[in-house]
Every structure is written in C-alpha cells, then in structure tokens.
C-alpha cells in the first residue's frame, strides 16, 4: 500500500465534518490534499469554482458565476433548479486575504445577511478548510433548517403519492 | 420504547397521509401562520382547518399557541430530529463537493509542477 492509498484508507470515515456549533453557527471542516494557494484559487476563480461547487448527485445546473473577488466586490451565482425555475445567490466580499482567509455575505434571504468565513490552513502540503456560517439570529438558522427539511419530507411524500397513483392505474 | 416510537411513527404517517396537511407543513416551514390564514390559503372552513391542525398537533409536527383571539401555528418539536437529518444531508453534500475540489486542486498542482520544471529548463 503506498502512502497515498494508506492516507485515503485511514481518512475515508467522516472526512468532512459538519456541526451546529451554536444557535447561530454552522461549521464544516475538511482537509484537502494540496497547498493553500491552489485551494484558495479554486474558491476564487469562477472557472474553477463552477467545476466543483455543484456535486454530481445534485440535479441542478450552475448557469452563471460572476465573482469580483476583492473587499467590497460582489458575487452572483445563478442556478437552474428545475426546467422552469432559476435561483440566484449573491452577496459581497468582506475580507480577501490570499491564501488564508475569505469572508463574504449571503444576501439572498429575507432576513439579514448570513456571513460565511472560510479559512485555509496549510500543513505539510495539505490544507485544512473551515467553512463557518454565522446566521443573523437563532430563528434565521432554525427556519433555514426547517424549511428545507420539511420540503424534503413533503417532496418525498408527493412522489410516493404519484407512485401509488401509477400503481393503481396499472392494476 | 420501540412501541412508543412505532406509535409515534404511525401518528406521523397518518398525519402526513393527507395532501392538505403536507401543504400546511410546507407553508409553516416558510413562516408561522394563524388558523385563519391557513384556512384561507387552502380554501377550507375554519373548522376544517382546525381538524387538520389538530391531527398535525397530535403527531408533534405542529404546535399552536393562542394570543388574544388568534391561534398561531408553528412547526412542532419533531423539527429536532429533522435538524440532525438536515445536517447529515448537508454534510454529505459538502463531502461530495470537497472530493471534486480535491480532484481539481490535484490537477492544478500537477500543472504547476510541470510549468515550474519547464521554466527552470
């Protein structure tokens, strides 16, 4: 077993962690095999970002990705979520310190902005990533969680309804 | 314990077996609402909506509180279980995203090494 596969074998369990660390905070962590300056580039170059931001298992398309990465600069990502709906995510960069720290606001919600801080901490060629979301209030985070979890349930049950109708029609 | 959670699951599924009640949950996921708001939104009588909300309340999916003459409905304590599931779903999403990021970082690093060698040559 070479060094690389040994590392992969020991780290497959929970390589990515995610926790609600307080009433208003969510924290995601992961160590990426590569130096911080390249990881930072992948977060700040729109052509690179659009290659990894949407996981393959998620049936949405990133239509456009505009990023003016400097303090006070804005970004705007537009996604096609289904054939008739697009969704825009946008905000402003508050701090840009290559290759170690990136802070921006998410202003698409109804409430005050969510502030996202990403830190890039390099150690022996690997980069520890910490993505920290700070919500304006406990309620804002609660309702972000509730709306999506409920939507998931509802969607699943609607599909079940359709399936039952089909089965009934078929019999 | 098993029986207790089975009973709870039965109550949940019974409550969720109705499209109107699922619609009510979806709506309450966006914002709290009064029985009157919900009755109007779903074109039901107040009595009809009260019954639906009653079933959701029995299953802990909704809680209500009365302020003055208005009864306001909120998503219930079952949210807590949802939170764990939601965080796990998000974690998997990030995990998949980071796998792809790692692949791209590896690609760039190899390119940088090759470019570095070419420049030195």
Interface residues (C-beta under 8 A of the other chain):
Chain A: X15 X16 X17 X18 X19 X20 X26 X28 X30 X32 X33 X34 X35 X38 X39 X41 X42 X48 X51 X52 X53 X54 X55 X56 X57 X58 X129 X131 X142 X143 X145 X146 X147 X148 X149 X150 X151 X152 X153 X154 X157 X158 X161
Chain B: X16 X19 X22 X23 X25 X26 X28 X29 X30 X31 X75 X79 X82 X83 X85 X86 X87 X88 X89 X90 X91 X93 X94 X95 X96 X97 X98 X100 X101 X102 X103 X104 X105 X106 X108 X109 X112
